[in-house]
């Protein structure tokens, strides 16, 4: 009987201990003491077994918001993907645990999406100042990473258009500056990705002259006879 009582006591204490970290983390968050809040939430996660799904959801929501804050604070400094990835993962986890957080997470995703698109634009600006195939394509690869993450948050033909343009640009840089067969395989990969994204972007505007011209150019560079014929016909219908 004493053993049962001890187990109940320890279980209750463990639960209270875990919840105290959650409550303390939220208090620090409200005071904008984000580092202290992060420590509390990490501690709570380490001993979260006895917490309710609702309390666990709070941990991941607030921790996701701290990651988002870190990402926003790094804006313009071209931070690594880690805070962006962590914010996304934690916020998704919060809604999986408790769907009542979905409206709050939706608002957070709007902020995260804006940050991703801004950072993607910054890498495009950097590419214009860069030299050499490797440096330029590396910066465009970073832009692609941010755009792909933004696409996970928002279904948007505009993001696919940006991805199509960026992949084509990377392919063009290689195609126009080398004849090395191995390196040209990278151009082919970029062009094939560009085709996919341009086609998705075309769903909203099937006869966009700019998109069809881009698709035609890529198809010619890939030597895809069937696609060339298809896009030449489409370009005629689009008034090209």
N, C-alpha and C positions, 0 to 999 in steps of 0.2 A: 504493500500500500504506500509505504514511504517512497519507494522507487517510482511509482506512478506519479505521486505528488511532485517528486523532484523533476521528472520528465516534463510535466505540465508547467512547472515553474520555469524551467530552462527554456521551453518552447515559447512561453509568453514573454519572457525577458528578451529572447532573441528577436521576436516580432517587434517589441517595443523599441529595441535598439536599432533595428533596421528602419522603422518608421521615423525615428528621431533624426536620422541622416536625411531622409526625404524632406521632413519639415524644415530642418536647418538649411538644406540646400535651397529650398524655395524662398526662405527668408533672406539668404545671401543674394539670390537672384533679384529679388525685389529691390534690394539696396544697390544693385549693379556691382556687387562684389563677385564677379564671375569666376575668378580663379578659386575662391573659397567654395563657391557653389559647386564647381566641377569636382573638387575633392570630395565633398559630401555625397554627390550623386554617384561617383565612382565607388565610394565605400558602400553605399546602399546597394549597388548592383552586385558587389562581392558577396553580400549576405541577403539577397533578395528572396530566398526560397519561401519565407513565411509571409511575404507581402501579398496583398490582394492584387488582382490584375489592374485595377484602377490606380493603385499606388505605383506599380511598376510603370504604367503608362506615363504617369507624371514624371518619373525619373527620366525616361527617354525623351519626352517632349521638351523638358527644360534643358536637358543636356544637348539636345539637337539645336535648341535656340542659342546656346552658348557657342556651339560650333559655328552656327550661322554668323554670330557676332564676330567670332575670330576671322571668318572668311571676309566679312565686310570691312573689318579693320585692316586687312591685308590688301584691300583694293588698290590697284595701281602698282603694287609691289610684286605682282606676278607670283603669288604664293603657289605652293604645290597643291595638288588636288585634295590632299588629306582632309582639311577642314570641311570642304564642300562635300566630299564623299561621306564623312562622318555625320554631317548635318542631315543629309538625305536619308542615310540608313537609320539614324535614331528617330527621326520624325515618322518614317514609315512604320517603324517598330511600335511607336506610341499608338498609332491608329489600329494596328493589328491586335494590340492588347485591349484597347478600349476605343470603340468607334465614335464615342462622344467627343473625342479630340479632333475629329476630321475637319470641322470648320476652322479651328485654330491652325491646324497643320496646312490647310489650303492657303490661308493667309501667309503662313511662313514660306510656303513654296513660291508664292508670288515674289517675295523678297529674294529668295534664293535664285529664282529664274532670272530676275533682273540683274543680279550680281553676275551670274554665269554669262549672260549676253554682253554685259559691260566688259568683263575680262576677255571674252572672245574677241571683242572689238579692239581691245588694247594689244592683243597679240598680232592682229592684222596690221596695226600701226607700226609695231616693232618690225614686222617682216619687211615693210617698205623701206626701212633704214638699214636692213641687214645685207650682207654680202655672201656669196657662195651658195651652192646648192644645199649643202647640209644644214647650214645655219638658217636659211630661209624656210626650208621644208620642216625643220625642227619646230620653228615658231608656228607654222601653220598646223603642225600636228597638235600642238598645245591648243590652238584655236578649235580644232576639230574635237578634242577631248571635252572642252567646255560646252561646245554646241551639242554634242551627243548627250551630255549630262542634262542640259536644258531640255532636250527632246524627251527625256525620260519623265520630266515634270509636266510638260505641256505638249499636247498634240497640236502641231502647228506646221502648215505647209511652208510658212516663212522660214522656220528653222531648217527645214529640208532644203529650201532654196539656198540658204547660207552654206549648208553642208555641201551642196552640189557645187556652188561657186568656189568654195575653199579647196575641195578635193581637185577640181579642175585646175585651179591656180597652181597647186602643188605639182600636179602632173605636167602642166605647161612649163614650169620652172625646169624640171628635169628634161623634158622633151626638147626644149629650146637650147639647152646648154650642155648636152652630152650625147655621145653616140655609143657609150659603153653599154653593151647588151645586158649585163647584170643589173646595172643601175636603171636601165630602161624598164625593167620588170617592176620597179617601184612606181614608175609613171603609169604603167598599165594598171596596177592595183588602185592607184588614186583615181584614174579615169573610170574604172569599173564601179567604184564607190560613187563617183559623181553621177554616173548614169542612173543608178538606183535612186539617189536623192532628188535629182532633177525630175525623174518620172513621177515621184510622189508629189513634188511641188506642183507638177502639171495637172494634178487632179482638180485643183481649184481654178485653173486657167489652161484648159487643154490646148488652146491655140496661141499661147504666149510666144510671140516671135523671138524674144530674147532667149527663152529656155530652149526652144526648138533649134535655134542657131547654135547654141552651146552643145546640145546633144549631137547635132550634125558634125560639128568640129571634132568632138571626141570620137565619134564613130569613124571619121576619116583617119584620125590618128591611130586608131586601133585596127584599121583596115577591115571593119565589119561591113561587108557589102550589103547585107540584108537591112541593117539599121540605116545605112546611108540612103538607100532607096526609100525606106519608110519615112525618114525625117525630111528628105527632099520633097516628098509628096505632101507631108504635113505643112512644110514651109510654104508651099504654093497655096494651100488652103488658108494659111494664115496671112496671106497677102505679101509673102516675101518674094 
